[in-house]
């Protein structure tokens, strides 16, 4: 993890760190090991049980930072799902883009071809529940 230079220090409190970690590991020379009988989980807390508040715009801002650093030519798909992110101020990305370059990370096309081929299919079938057909609803 030290080699991958930890997390983006500009992420606000909560949201997106798991996406950044995944992309760094898969695309920048890390590895994910599978151990039989191991378990990985994520516990979503009810809002009343959280030890802190989670501001949805902060989470969307974090995801926009990740999209701008990691999604390359696939950013338009992120903005289809999160159009409100387009006008958000996210600060400078200079350090994060430099880290990606230093680490010699693979691009998003490589990731979609070699790691998450299902995501490549899903990108062409974006569907937002509850939205109108004109807004990519299903």
Buried (B, 14 or more C-beta within 10 A) or exposed (E): EEEBBEBBEBBBEBBBBEBBBBBBBBBBEBEEEEEEEEEEEEEEEEEEEEEEEEEEEBBBBBBBBBBBBBBBEBBEBBBEBBEEBEEBEBEEBEBBEEBBEEBEBBBBEEBBEEBBEEEBEEBEEEEEEEEEEEEBEE
